[in-house]
């Protein structure tokens, strides 16, 4: 008995349950199956800051959203088409995001009076008629899992814990996912306890077969593979891509990698990842605090390492003085800020773009530092390499900004071949550069970078420090003219990097008078919103900045080309402020700080009024049939 | 022994040149061309001179020696040494030096710090560097005052001290730096005095020979803001009665003709005794190599800031695995086990798929 298969172009699924229900693992496996199948995809894990908030409580709900399609997509999707809710709390927290008519799969076993009470329900939503607008599939997932595992010799508690695999199996059937990868994964994961491997595989397969046989689902769905550029692909998260980018930069520069870090969400995974790659010569140093982490990195830089420290906003605040020292010492140093919600401890597991001004200006004195931001999870790889190139070429600290969304979100990545990556040439000083003396601040006339003489090089012994130095000799100098000159030289060095940057590319549209300009992780939502607006006939140009200090050399010219510039940011308008200050352009903003990435619908709606004011609004609806992301059309 | 190289440079080759010339170095070779700018009469001059005089005995070429300091009067020190050096920021020298030492095990890395720098703003870095046993030689110039900021009390100033920020006397109980270092699991802990060049040289030599972190508290006179703080240990008429010179393997005796000594009490405390009263056999025999730090700690409690008879010398000198070597060992083992890192293979790890 084969059920009918309906073909869809894209689906957004959200798995939600208690922190202890294994939703991240479930989402992750479904993503791997989907990647293996060849769909384009984008994911958004959303988990609480507490490791284990009380079971069944609202703060304890953990979610994982996956958007996959037969075409290229840019975001994890605005609203789910399907919500899997493993308990009442998960339903309560997530139902508001599910559009009317959406599919809802709930584990009825978890809808006990106690769990309902913990979630704040006074009546059981499965029976009080409040879900009539949705396609509800009420399934006793726990009971079915226990039934499937009755012959496997594990405790009832362990058997119950396999219910997420039952749910995964069911969803895998529903969306025609291949299952071999998950079976192999489970066997490997539980290799130490084969009985658990057996139980999880059995639960997974039972879920799959349940889908086939139950009458609850009359059809299954198929989403054809996406047409992406040819190549070898893998799925990659931002933190992993960044880690690989650092290792690649180490190889490309020929310098050993040194990572100083102190555990902090959402950056710790980079420390974990890098600590696995000691065979790449990568040294990781878990320091006693954020200050020591950057200090140790700076010390390693003095010794000739490619020095990196990774952190998030609160940690960056503590590193400010040392970053200023790196500016004075003019040594290469990479500081990676995985931004999260602030101020203070803020929202550790949520995303935000509110550290731009901190990394630009959060230091005493005139202390310019180049700043770069990654646009997508995979882009973290290339941004890390580009940051290393700037740091090493210009002998300067560099900040790389990503955020919680990029760090934990993932997308397919066409793996570059190593020949696609340019070497990063680094030359150390080996000989005196001023008659028979070595002057540590005698600059390269082109880049204004100072020479880098490593301890261990005979004859070049020298001292550097945080006190102002005389131009050239590097000796301590309190001379007013010299200080003025050094301040200007340091500024000119960083500003001069612009000459070395690719121009800002604009995805223009004939007749567009509005430019939507973004930076960082808003790339996906802005792109999806622009597609929507264009599909409705709106004329809009889009550009995205990777380099935030200095800006690409043509930035001012690009801004001047449009009647209006709109900068959506997950902050109060930090890039907008910089653009206004730098280019005297009256940039408009769209600013929300909800701890979540923008939705495409939301941004499209924010763009429309600008078009209307400019008289460039929708025309007669040409292009309405084109694919628009974010609009629900299932 | 060498740093991995950048593309096309000769730094490593240079670093590995024969070092015969280094053996013929003199104190003069370690003097930089910078004018020394401490106040006339400052104890720092004597320490600088002792260090410059002792450096040639290390047999290490100048280019392999690095001095890293924080902020404070003492932290100007690196500018005056003709080695590699960094004058960093307040309190952070142990952290910066740790990164350098860990990534460059071929270097001899020295930290110069003061009582405010190491024990106040940088306390955290000091204790963690000592705990890890990073291969650093840390010289703490203790003058019991903030000199560079012109005379506020420091974390080693005595209780009740009148300073610019404590006109009614300090109510801050001071640290005993040797006790702090011992409590922080330091594997080498010593104390010396700026003006006693011979003793200081002995202690510096022992520290240099030690593998791992070495901590030396050096009593240093600030003749401007805290003059005479250590006179009890320095003046001819009082020093014999107040310097308890610790020598490994010997009974601890001091005073004119060794008439006084140290013995353990029943309740786990060291006390000062008259040798004539208790007999020579009752004296504590100093054992710097004892793994357990309790005895060294007891000795450190005999005084609290040179306020009476005060032990100087090496309190503790034990072997413990060195952080730098442990980490380097992990890199070697990982490479032996997994092979040299293969970037292409790493990028292709995990589930991949082909699109044509």
Contacts between the chains, C-beta under 8 A, distances in Angstrom:
chain1	res1	chain2	res2	distance
A	32	B	351	5.5
A	35	B	351	6.6
A	35	B	353	6.7
A	36	B	351	5.9
A	36	B	353	5.6
A	38	B	353	6.4
A	38	B	355	6.7
A	181	B	351	6.4
A	225	B	355	7.9
A	228	B	355	5.5
A	229	B	355	7.3
A	230	B	354	8.0
A	230	B	355	5.2
A	230	B	356	5.1
A	231	B	354	7.6
A	231	B	355	6.2
A	232	B	348	6.7
A	232	B	352	5.4
A	232	B	353	7.4
A	232	B	354	5.6
A	233	B	352	6.3
A	233	B	353	5.3
A	233	B	354	7.4
A	233	B	355	6.1
A	234	B	347	7.7
A	234	B	348	7.1
A	234	B	350	5.7
A	234	B	351	6.5
A	234	B	352	4.7
A	234	B	353	7.7
A	235	B	350	7.6
A	235	B	351	6.9
A	244	B	346	6.6
A	244	B	347	6.1
A	247	B	341	7.1
A	247	B	343	6.4
A	247	B	346	6.9
A	248	B	343	6.0
A	248	B	347	8.0
A	251	B	341	8.0
A	251	B	343	5.3
A	253	B	6	6.5
A	253	B	7	7.3
A	254	B	4	6.7
A	254	B	5	6.0
A	254	B	6	5.1
A	254	B	7	5.0
A	255	B	4	6.5
A	255	B	6	5.9
A	256	B	3	7.0
A	256	B	4	4.4
A	256	B	103	6.8
A	258	B	99	6.5
A	258	B	102	7.7
A	258	B	103	5.0
A	260	B	99	6.2
A	277	B	334	8.0
A	277	B	341	6.2
A	277	B	346	7.3
A	278	B	330	5.5
A	278	B	331	4.7
A	278	B	333	7.9
A	278	B	334	3.7
A	278	B	335	7.3
A	279	B	331	7.5
A	279	B	334	4.3
A	279	B	335	4.5
A	279	B	337	7.6
A	279	B	338	4.4
A	279	B	339	6.5
A	279	B	340	6.3
A	279	B	341	4.7
A	280	B	341	3.2
A	280	B	343	7.6
A	280	B	346	7.9
A	281	B	4	6.3
A	281	B	331	6.4
A	281	B	335	7.9
A	281	B	341	7.0
A	282	B	341	7.9
A	283	B	102	6.3
A	283	B	103	5.9
A	283	B	327	6.1
A	283	B	331	7.0
A	285	B	98	7.3
A	285	B	99	6.6
A	285	B	102	6.2
A	285	B	327	8.0
A	287	B	95	6.7
A	287	B	128	7.7
A	288	B	95	7.8
A	288	B	124	5.6
A	288	B	125	6.7
A	288	B	128	3.9
A	289	B	124	6.0
A	291	B	92	6.3
A	291	B	95	6.7
A	291	B	125	7.7
A	292	B	92	7.4
A	292	B	95	3.7
A	292	B	98	7.4
A	292	B	124	7.3
A	292	B	125	5.4
A	292	B	128	6.9
A	295	B	88	7.6
A	295	B	92	4.6
A	295	B	95	3.4
A	295	B	96	4.5
A	295	B	98	7.8
A	295	B	99	6.6
A	295	B	125	7.4
A	296	B	95	5.4
A	296	B	96	6.8
A	296	B	98	5.1
A	296	B	99	3.1
A	296	B	102	7.2
A	297	B	99	5.8
A	298	B	88	8.0
A	298	B	96	5.7
A	298	B	99	6.6
A	299	B	68	7.3
A	299	B	86	7.9
A	299	B	95	7.3
A	299	B	96	3.9
A	299	B	97	5.9
A	299	B	98	6.5
A	299	B	99	3.1
A	299	B	100	3.8
A	299	B	101	7.7
A	299	B	103	7.5
A	300	B	99	4.1
A	300	B	100	6.3
A	300	B	102	7.2
A	300	B	103	4.0
A	300	B	104	7.9
A	301	B	99	7.9
A	302	B	66	7.9
A	302	B	86	6.2
A	302	B	96	7.6
A	302	B	100	5.6
A	303	B	3	6.3
A	303	B	99	7.6
A	303	B	100	4.7
A	303	B	103	5.0
A	303	B	104	4.0
A	303	B	107	7.1
A	304	B	3	4.6
A	304	B	4	7.8
A	304	B	6	7.3
A	304	B	11	7.2
A	304	B	103	7.8
A	304	B	104	7.3
A	305	B	3	7.6
A	305	B	103	4.8
A	307	B	99	7.3
A	321	B	89	5.5
A	321	B	92	7.9
A	322	B	89	6.6
A	322	B	92	6.6
A	324	B	89	8.0
A	325	B	88	6.1
A	325	B	89	5.1
A	329	B	86	7.4
A	414	B	355	8.0
A	415	B	347	4.9
A	415	B	348	6.0
A	415	B	352	7.1
A	416	B	347	7.5
A	417	B	344	7.6
A	418	B	343	6.4
A	418	B	344	5.5
A	423	B	7	6.6
A	424	B	7	8.0
A	425	B	6	7.7
A	425	B	7	5.0
A	425	B	8	7.3
A	426	B	6	3.4
A	426	B	7	5.8
A	426	B	9	7.4
A	427	B	6	6.3
A	427	B	7	7.4
A	427	B	8	6.7
A	427	B	9	5.1
A	428	B	5	7.9
A	428	B	6	5.6
A	428	B	9	4.4
A	428	B	10	7.9
A	428	B	11	4.2
A	429	B	11	7.8
A	430	B	9	6.1
A	430	B	10	4.4
A	430	B	11	5.8
A	430	B	14	5.7
A	453	B	11	7.8
A	454	B	3	6.3
A	454	B	11	5.0
A	454	B	15	7.6
A	455	B	63	6.7
A	455	B	64	7.1
A	455	B	66	5.0
A	455	B	84	4.0
A	455	B	100	7.5
A	455	B	104	6.7
A	455	B	107	5.5
A	456	B	2	7.5
A	456	B	3	6.8
A	456	B	11	6.8
A	456	B	12	7.7
A	456	B	14	7.4
A	456	B	15	3.5
A	456	B	63	5.7
A	456	B	64	5.8
A	456	B	104	7.2
A	456	B	106	6.3
A	456	B	107	6.6
A	457	B	11	5.1
A	457	B	14	4.9
A	457	B	15	6.1
A	457	B	63	5.8
A	458	B	14	5.6
A	458	B	15	7.4
A	458	B	17	6.2
A	458	B	61	6.7
A	458	B	62	7.7
A	458	B	63	4.6
A	459	B	63	7.3
A	460	B	63	7.2
A	461	B	62	5.6
A	461	B	63	5.7
A	461	B	82	5.7
A	461	B	83	5.4
A	461	B	84	5.5
A	461	B	85	8.0
A	462	B	84	6.8
A	462	B	85	7.6
A	463	B	32	7.0
A	463	B	34	7.9
A	463	B	78	5.2
A	463	B	79	5.2
A	463	B	81	7.7
A	463	B	84	7.5
A	463	B	85	3.9
A	463	B	86	7.0
A	463	B	87	6.7
A	464	B	85	7.5
A	464	B	86	5.7
A	464	B	87	7.5
A	465	B	78	7.4
A	465	B	79	7.3
A	465	B	85	7.9
A	465	B	86	6.1
A	465	B	87	2.9
A	465	B	88	6.9
A	466	B	71	7.9
A	466	B	87	6.4
A	466	B	88	6.4
A	466	B	89	5.5
A	467	B	87	6.5
A	475	B	34	6.8
A	476	B	34	7.6
A	476	B	79	6.8
